[in-house]
Amino acid sequence: MRRVAIIGAAGRDFHVFNMFFRNNPEYRVIAFLMTQIPIPSRRYPPELAGAAYPEGVPIYTWSDYGELAELVKKLRIDEAVLAYSDLLYDDVGHIMSAVVGAGASFRVLGPNDTYLNSIKPVIAVLATRTGAGKSTISRAIVRELISRNIKVAVVRHPMPYRDLVASAVEIYRTRSDLARITFEEREEYEQYVDMGVPVLAGVDYGRVLAKAEEMGDVILWDGGNNDFPFFRPDFVVVVTDARRPGHEVSSFPGEANVRMADVVVISKVGDSDSEKIRAIEGNIRSLNPRATIVKADFRVSVDRGELLRGKRALVVEDAPTVTHGGLPYGAGYVAAIKYGATVVDPRPYAVGALKEVYSRYPHIGPVLPSLGYTEEQKRDLEETIRRVDSDVVVMGTPAKIEEVVNIPRPVVRVRWSPEIVEGLSIAAIVDIFLRRVKLA
């Protein structure tokens, strides 16, 4: 029996275990080796791990490749399985080398080993990197489906930050359902809830899928980071970012997503030059000649633009976009500049977890990540906002975090929507999908 460790970030790692290892007598999963979203002193519980794991599976955390290698050695691992996303190929190479250098074999389980099959049509919206605009395109597709009187159930990539057994299946229908979750979850769920569309997530995606099939005529997989879907899709839309050319061929599993795409949307074309866009197009065509390429820009607007002109603005951005997503800023910064504000640099005022984030991600520009995984992080965010000398706060994150933390200044919220510049409209993309699944 081979001793296995699953390397992950509290998402795909659990799904890989459930789908491939949970009832597999040829393997013994010794541990989850977790990074990005550390869950210290926790175990994957026996209630979810199954009869072969009466004590559950230990979760260890690591923050650098040396720590990873030491864990592989210490636990006498025969095989380490990579099961998280939003990595550049350098990262994948370092992880693989740490594992192999520690004496173990290295493995990635692909879609066919981890897909769940649905009885309902599935459209998957994926990305090449966090922050490309995947959820903006997802919501546009959902609005189009709703306009045709098609019930949609949205399933999100897991964000299991609470008790895992209680989080096995999570359903969000109302704003009150959002009160107990992290800012990162609210950023992804809130706008669907406001549209009257149920959002499902959790830990055991077999059970999640069963609930989604009860609730929707169509299931939209709105994937996290740049991961490939847990459900076998009937149609795949991939969003790549014109501001980050090359990531469509240098990220994992972003490149894999492009290779499986039916449609690739190049987003934010208004923020890039024609040469970069042509390079992205060339990369897409070399990977997947059958994919249809669409070019889109995101129109950025605010709810109270009169509060910005000539004012000093603190910009709060979606945290994953400007941390492991690699962008220096997001829609909030773009909107602040567009509406005539002067952006105040929050970095000198950061405290606690925010100060650590700036140290860990030095590429972040003069914006404040909406960090809020824990109560301590929420307090640090609130204190940092209080310290920054600004007239107004620009919320680039879709989460209404001003309902959770005290912000003693006017808040201007940013809105953005896709505008197709060249290629298929959202309605035309939905037409193709519906014809394929024989709902048209």
N, C-alpha and C positions, 0 to 999 in steps of 0.2 A: 504494500500500500504506500503510495507516494505522499510525502509530506508537502503540503501546499500552503503558500501564503498568497493572499490577494492584496495587491497594492492599489489603494483607491482613495476616495475623498468623500465618503458617506453618500454614495449614489449608485453608480454602476457596479461598484464592488459588491454590494449586497445583492443586486440583481444577478450578477454572474454566479454568485454562490447559490442563489435560489434556483436558477435555471440549469446549472451544469453540475454543481458539486453536492448539493444538499442530500440527494439520495443516490450518490454515485459511490459504489463500494470500492472502486479502484483508487480513490483518493481520500486523504484525511486533511481537511483544512485546519491548519494549526493556528492561524492568526489572520486578522486583517491588519495590514500595515498602512496607516492612514496619514495623509498629508492634506494641505490646503485648508480643510475644515476639520481640525483635530477634535476628537471626542475622547478626552483622556479618561482613564479609569472606568471604561465601559466595556460591555460585552455585547456581541450579537446574541440576543436572548434565546434560550432553548425553545420558547414558544414559537419562534420563527425559524430556528435552525433545524428543527425536526428531531426525530427519534434517535438518529445516529449521533446527536450532539446534546446529550442530556444536561450538560453544564453550559451550553452555548459555545461561542467562539470568542476568544480574547481579542481586544482591539488595542493595538500599540500605535504610537504616533512617532513620526520622524520628520525632521525639518531640513536635513541635508543628506547628500548621497552617502557620506560616511556612516551616518546613523542607520541608514537603510541597509547598507552592507553588513554592519554589525548585528542588526536584528536577524538578517538572513542566516548568518553564521550561528548566532546564539540559539536560534530556534531549530537549527539543523534542517533547513528547508531544502527539499529536492527540486521544487519547481515554484517560481514566482510568476504570478499572472498580473499583468498590467490592466487595470480596470478603472481608469479615470481619463478625463479629456482636457482639452484646451492646452495642449503641449506643443511646443515647437520640436522639430526633429532633434535638435541638440539635447533637449530635455529627455526625449525618449532614449537617445543614445547613452546619456549618462546613467539613467535608471537601469538600462540593460547591462551596462558595464559594471555597475555596482553589484547587480545580482550575479552575473557570470563570474566576476572577480571574487565573489564570496563562495563560489563553487556550485551554485544552483543553475538550473535551466531557466530560460526566460520565455514567456508565452503571452500571446494576446488572443482572446477568444473573439471570433468574428460574429457577424449578425446571425448566420444560420445556427450557431450554437446558443444564441441568446434571445432570438425572436420569440415572442408570443404571437399566435395567430388569432385574429379577431373574426367574429361572425358579421361584424359591421365594417363598412368601408373606412379605410384609414388614410388620411392625408398627413404627411409628416413635413414639418418646416424645420430645417436644420441650418447650421451656419458653419463658416470656416473658422471664426473666432468669436469669443464673447464680445458683445457690443457692436456687432455688424448690423443689427436692426432686425433680427429674426422675429422677435415678438411683435414688432410694429407690422411686419408683413403678415404674421399669424393672425393678428387682430383684424387686419383688413380682409383676410380670407374668411374669417368667422362672420364679420359683418355682411359680406356678400352671400354667404350661405344662409344666414338668418333672413336676408331680404327675399330669399326664395322659399321661405317657410320650411326650411330644413332644420331640425333640431340638432344642435352640435353639443357634444361633450368634449371639453378640452382636457387633455392629460398633460401634466407638466413633469419634467424630470424631477427626481426625488431631491428633497431638502429636509432630511430627517434630523432636525435639531432638538427634538424632544424625546420623551420616552418612546422607544422603538416599537414596543408591542401596541401601545395606544395609537401609534402613528402608522400602523400597517396599511390602513386605508383612510385617506383624508378627503373630505368633500367640502368645498367652499361655495356657498350659495349667496350669503348675505354679508353686509359690512360687519355685522357683529361677529361673524366667523373669523374675521381678520384680526380681531383685537388681541389674540393670544400668540400671534406668530411674529417672526423676525421681519425686519425691514426688507431683507433680501427676498423673502417670500411675498411680501406685500407688493414689491416692485413687479412681480410676475403675475400675481393673482388678481390684484385690485381692479384693474380696468375690465377684465372679463366679468367679474362680479357686478360692476357698475353697468355692464351691458346686459345683465340678466342671464349670463351663461355660466353653468356650473363648471368648476375647475376641480380636477381630481389629482391627487398625488399620493405618496406614501412610501412604503418599504416593500410590500409584497405585491408586485405588479400583476400577478395572475388574478388576485382578488380585486385590484384596482380596475383591471380591464373588464372583469365581470360586471362591476358597478357602472362603468362607462357605457357598456353595451346596453344596460337597462335604461340609461338616461338619454342617449343620443341616437339619431339615425345615422350620423357620421361622427367619427372620432378624429379630432385634430390633435396630433402629437406636437406639442410646442416644446422642443427639446432644450435642455440646459447646456450652457457653454457651447461647445461644438461637437457634442456627442452624437453618435448615430442612434436611431430609435430602438426602444425596447419592443415595439410592436411591428410586425411585418407590414410595411406600408404598401398601399396600392398606387400612391403617387408621392413623389418627393420634390419639394422645393428647397433649394439651398440658397442662403444669403451670404454673399461675400462683400467685403468692405473696400471701396475704392480708395480709402485713406490708408489702407495697409496692403498695398500690392505685394504679391509674392506669398502671402499666407495661404492662398488657395493651393499652393504646391509645397508648402513647408510646415504645415501644422498637422497634428494628429488629434483626432481623426478627420480634420477638416478636408484634407485631400481625398480621403475615402468617401466622404459625403459628396464631393463634387463628382466623383466617379459614378455614384449611384443616382445622381440627380436626373429628374425629368426637365426641370426648369432651374436655371441659376440666375438669381437676381443680383446684379452688381449695384450695391446701395451707395448713397452719398456721392453720386457722380458730380454734383455741383461743388464738392469740396476737393476735387482732384483734377489733375490736368489730363488732357487727351492722351498723352503718351503713356501714362500709368494705366489708364483705362484700356488702351489697346493691348498693353502687356498682360493685363488680367484676362481679357478676352482670349488672347493667344494661349495662355495657360489653360483656360477652361476647355478650349477646343482641342488642345493636345491631350487632355485627360479624358474628355467625354464628348466626342464629336456629335453625338445624337442629342445632347442637351440643348434646349432652347434658352438663349441668353436674353435677359431683360435688363434694361438700365433704368434705375430709379433714383430720384432725389427725395430727401425728407424735408418737407416744409416745416420750419420751426416757427412757432408763434407762442405768445404768452397771454395769460388771462387779463393782466393789468399793465400793459406796456407803458402807460403814463407814469408809473412809479419808478421807471428805470432811467429815463433820459437824464443825463447829467448827475446821476446818483452813484454812490459807492455800493457795489453789490458783492455779497458773499455768495458764491455758487456752490451748491450741494449737488453732487453727481451720483448716479447709480454706482455703487461700490465695485461690483465685479467688473464692470466695463473699464474702470481706471486702475484696478489692481492687476489680477492675473490676465485681464483682457488686453493690457498693454497700451491703452490709449492715454495720452496726457490729460484729456478732457473729453466731455461729451456734449449733449444737446444744451445743457444749462449754460455753459460757457459761450457757445455759439449764439444763443438767444440773448445773453447779457450784452455781448458786443453789438449784435444786430440792432438792439433797441437803445443803444447809446449810453450804456452804463460803463463805469470804470470798475474793473474786477479787482477786489481786494484779495491779496494773497493770504490764505489762512495758515500756511505752513508754520510761520513763527509762533502762532498761538496754540498749536496742537498740544493736547495733553493725553497721557495714558496710551490707550490702544491706537488712537489716531497718530500720535507721535511715532509709534512703532511701525505703523503702516507706511508712513512717509520714508522711514529708514529702509524698510524692506523693499519698497517700490519707488526708487528715486526718480523714475520717469514721470511720476504724477506731476502735473502742472499746478497752477494756482487755483485749485478747486478742492473741495472737501468731500471725501468719499462718505457715503451714507451708511457707515458701518453700524450694524445693529444686530449682531448675532446673539449677544448676551445683554443682560441688564447693565453690567459694568460698561460695556461698549456704548450703550445708549446714553449713559450718564456722561461718558467722555465726549460723546458727540455734542450733547447739550452744553457742556461746559466750554468746549471749543467754540461753538457758535456764539455763546455769551461773550467770550473774550474778543472776538473779532470786531473791530470798529467799522461797522458798515451801516448804511441807511436802510438796506433792504436785503432779503435773502431770496435767491433764485433757486427754485427746486427743479433741478434737471432730472431727478428721479421720479418715476410715476407714482411711487408710494407716498401717501399723505402722512409723512412722518411728523408733521406739525400737529397731528392729532395725538401723538405719543410723547414727544419731547417739547419742552417749553421753548418757544422762539420769540424773544421780546422785540421783534421787529416785523414790519409788513412782509408777507410772503407772496412772491410772484411764482405762479406755477407755469411750467413749460409744457406745451403740447407739440407733438410732431406727427405728421401723417405722410404716407408714401405718395409720391407723384411719379407716375410712369413717364419717363422721358423718351424711351425707345423700346419697342417690342410689345409683347402681350400685355393687355390690361389685367387687373386682378379678376375682373369678371370673365375674361377669356381663359385665364388659368383655371378658374373654377369650372367653366364649361368643359374643358378637356378632362378634368378629374371626374366630373359627374358622368360624362359619356363613357369613360373607362370603366366605372363601377356600375354602369347601367342604371343610374338614377336620373339621367337627363331625358 
